[in-house]
């Protein structure tokens, strides 16, 4: 590998590290909007929301590569699809955990009945079912084809449960959703300088982990 190709492959990874370090460190010191309900816990927006941004980027990637696989039946695209979904599920679980911690601080319980929260949980279970499906089929080509079709429907259902149904429900206490109370995340100018870099950092971290998993998977296939 030449020096130029090494630099080309490293710059965005270094950027991911710098952005996340900036978000983690500066996110605890920056002045944030004060709401009586959330208080200082609103700082979790840099981390909880960022994990969901990373998850969304991974699930979209998985969806796209499942479609590409069905068009040409190339194994490398099935590998990208499944590893992107793996990372998406990982970020989704982290998002649920940080969300539960935030909920405990804000609402007094780790989980409350809410269309947005329930939809997120259902969406994760659908993707866990995708992984169970892959593990239940031994034939490599059949597994790739069946799971690609399932993955496409899983992404559509995820959109429905996480984005469509909560809006149709018309009532949610989740911040950032139409109709939510004062906790809606009207980010101040000072908050934006951490929020947006954090979102980019989490997304880049997702692609970094995905690429590592793909390389490990390909090495295993060669062996």
N, C-alpha and C positions, 0 to 999 in steps of 0.2 A: 504494500500500500504506500503510495507516494505521500509526501508531506501535504500537498494541496488537497488530496482526497481525504486525508485524515482530518484536516482543518474543516473541510466541508461537512464531514460527518459529526464533528464535535461542537460546532458553534451553537446550534440550536439546543443541544443538551446543556451546555454551559449557561445559555440564556435561561433555560428552564430552572436551573439551580439558583441563579442569581435572582430571578423574579420571585421564586418561592421563599428564598431567604429574606428578601426585601419585605414580602408580605407577612411572613411569620414574625419578623423582628419589629418592623415599623407598624404592623397592624396592632400591636399591643400598646403603642405609645401615641399614635395619632389621635387627635380629638374627633370623637364620633357624635352623631346626633343622639340626644338623650330622650328616651321615651320611658315613661313610668313603668310600663310593663316589661320591656326588655332590659332596661338599664345598660350596664356595660356588656351584657351578653351579646349585644348586637355585633360585637367584633367577630363573632362566629360566622358572620356573612362572608368574610374573606376566605374561610376554610370550608364550611358546609356547602355553600353555594358553588365554590370552586370545584369541589369534588363532583357535584352534579353536572357542572359544565364539562369536566373531564369525562364523566360517564356518558353524557350525551354525544360527545365527539366520538367516543369509542363505539357506541351502538350505531351511530350513523355510518361509521366506517365498516362495521360488521355487515350492516344491511346492504351497503353498496357492493361489497365484495361477495356476498352471497348471490346477488343478482349477476355479477360478473362470472361467478363460477358456473351458474346455470346456463350462461351463454356459450361457454367454451369448455367447461368441465376440466379446468386446469387445477391441479392439486395445490399449487402455490396460493391460489386465490381462496381456496377452502381454508388453508392454514391461516391466512390473514383474517378471514371472517371469524374463525373460532377464537383466535387469540385476542382479537379486538373485543369480542364478546366477553371473554374471560376478564380482561382488564376493566371493561365496563361494569361487570358484576362486582368486581372488587371495589371500584370507586362507589358504586351504588350502595354497597353494604356499609362502607365508610360514611357515606352521606346519610344513611339511615341512623347510624350510631351517633354521629355528631348532631343530627337533627333531634334525636331522642334526648340527648344531653341538653340541647337548647330548649326543648319543650319542657323538660323538668324545671329548668330555671324560669321559664316564661309562664307556663300554664300550670305548674305544680304536679305534672304527671309526665311520665316518659312517653306516653301515647294517648292521644285524644281522638275521638271519632271525628274525622274531617275528610271530605272528598279528596283533597289533595294528598293527604297522608296515606289514606287507604289505597288510593290509586297507585302511589309510588310503591307500596308494599306488594300489591298485586302484580305490578310490572316486573318487580324483581323475581317473584315466584315464577312468572312466565319464562324468564331467561334461565332460571335454575332448571326448569323443565326442559329447556333446550339442551342443557348440559347432560341431564339424565338421559335424554333421547340419544344423544351422540354416544354415550357410554353403553347403551343397550344394543347397538348394532355393530356386529363384528366385521362385516364386509366393508372395506374401506370406501369403495365407490358408492355403494348404496347408502352408507352413512353420510357421506358428503352431500349426496343429492337430496336425501330426505331431510337432513338437518338444514340445508340451505333453504328449502321451501318453508320449513317451520320457522326459521330465523326471519324470513321476510314477513310472515304473518305475526311473529312475536313483536317485531318493530312497529308494525301498524297498530297492534293492540296496545303496545306501550304508549304510543302517541294518544290513543283513545283514552286510556285510563289516567294518564298523567296530565294531559293538556286539554282534551276535549270535555270529558265528563265533569271534571271539577268546575269548568266554566258553565256548563249546562246546569249544574246543581244550583248555581246562583248564590251560594253562601259558603264562605270559607274563612277560617281565622288565620290561614297561612299567610305570612308576609309576602308582599310582592304580587298577590293575586287581586284581580278586580273585586271590589267589595270587601276586602280585608280591612280591619280597623286601622287605627293610627300607626300600627306597627309596620305598615307598608314601607318598603325600603326606598324612601325618597333620599337618595344618596346626596350628601353635600359635596361641594367641590373638593374639600380636603379628603373626604372618604374615597372619592373616585380615583385619586392618585394611587391608592392601594388596591382598590377593588378590581380595576381593569387589568393591571399587571398580574394580579393573583389569578384571575380567570385564564389568562394566556399561559401562565406558568403551570397550572394544573392540567390544561389541555396538552401542553408539550410533554409534561411528565407522563401522561397517558400514552402518548405515541412512543415515548422512550421505552417504557415498560413493555409495550406491545412489540416493539422491534426486538428487544432482548428475548422475549418469549418465542418469537418467530425464529430467531437464530438458533435457539436451543432446540426447538422442534425440528428444524432442518438438519441439525447435527445428529439428532437421534435417528432420523430417517436414514441418513447416510450410513450410520453404524449398523 
